[in-house]
Amino acid sequence: MIEYSVFMSPDILRPKKAASALIFFLVISLTGCSSVQGIIPANSSIHQSDSPSRAPDNTTNSSSSIEIRGAAPQAKDPEPPVLLSSGRTVPLSTTAPDLYIVKKGDTLWDIAATFLRDPWYWPEVWYVNPQIDNPHLIYPGDTLALVTIDGRQRIMNVQGSTYRLSPQARVMPLTESITSIPYENISSFLSQGLVLEKNEITDLPYILATRGDHLVAAAGNEVYIRGGKPAPNGTRYSIVHVGEELRDPDDNTLIGYHGIHVGEGSLSRGGDPATVSLTATNREVVVGDRMIPGVLDVPLNFFPKAPDQPIAGQIISVVDGVSLIGQYQVVVINRGARHGLLLGDVLTVLQTGPTVVDRYKNGSLPNMGRGELVKLPDEAAGSIMVFKIYDRVSYALVMEATSDIHIFDLIRNPN
């Protein structure tokens, strides 16, 4: 059995640090152990950082050490400290806490932004403990701490690591883990949009007619469908209305169509035509709507990160059709799997700089008839996170909007 040691500075008894110390020791007491398992290597130490006026605690001479910064608020340096990872510097937020207790309703983006100036660097600094189940997942009640591991600052799940190794640990289903993006803000997307790729539409079953005297159908009605591959009775379908075209502004190529999710149904009788019973609808189902086998879903658990490949594209559509795009709205971009995008990739949105006329070049007096055309710089307007990927397009959620965002604004890798 691997042994683990814990060394705590006397400073933890100070009133201003009592809350974090109490949490830490309660966790140890509940497990019935005198050591913390699964948090750090056996030859490492954990100690509370002393206040700036005191010398560091040197109670251990181990070759590898982990230091948890004190829980009390500390004065920040004029320039924020940095997390060192993979040879690069990752700036901390100027208000980064030393300890953070995860709350219900938090998202991974919110938590990352609490610690980091640029939340998409989270995978660079998150310390994964391989000895716990699902080490990437974070739950309400977990305590995250800024730690120093062999001279490198990382973010670590301190309380959660101990709880998950204890036989008396709380049990929480995966569905209650912290998600990367706020579900309530994309729930409308689930009923409004998806992409139907150009080559996909011709292969999908379609609604031929409704049963009975109905021009439109709703939950409780039956519809007749044709096309697609034969399927067994009980097969579930998502019903999608074909919306406006999606064209790539690079070459005006038709990529596909907006798909509007209108309901769900189950195959009750095979054949040509086959019969589908509508089980749920959120808008009218009409002749010509397409049937997609399976139930549409969007993954919500992934890490925000910078793309692995250089990305240069544009926003080509917004799901609810507004002209100005703000935080938590869903956009379509003209880059997808073939361009190397992955779930959780974060991109910077740039407003395209306008072209103006310079009539004052070389110090001359203004000439109203002539002048040099000058393009102004593209300016950062916000950040988006990719959460659903197709071959040539993807859906992304606007995470930050520092300026107005428009269709045809540029998207690039974050700096």
Buried (B, 14 or more C-beta within 10 A) or exposed (E): EEEBBBBBBEBBEBEEBEEBBEBBEEBBEBBEBEEBBBBBBEEBBBBBBBBEEEEEBEEBEEEEBBBBBBBBEEEEEEEBBBBBBEEEEBBBBEEBBBBBBBEEEBBBBBBBBBBBBBBBBBBBBBBEBEEBEEBEBBBBBBBBBBBBBEEEBBBBBBBBBBBBBBEEBEEBEEEEBBBBBBEEBBEBBBEBBBBBBBEBBEEBBBBBEBEEEBEEBBBEBBBBBBBBEEBEEEBBBBBBBBBEEBBBEEEEEEBBBBBBBBBBBBBEEEEEBBBBBBEEBBBBBBBEBBBBBEEBEBEBBBBBBBBEEEBEBBBBBBBEEEEEBEBBBBBBBBBBEEBEBBBBBBBBBBBBEEEEEEBEEEEEEEEEEEBEEEEEEBEBBBBBBBBBBBBBBBBBBBBBBEBEBBBEBBBBBBE
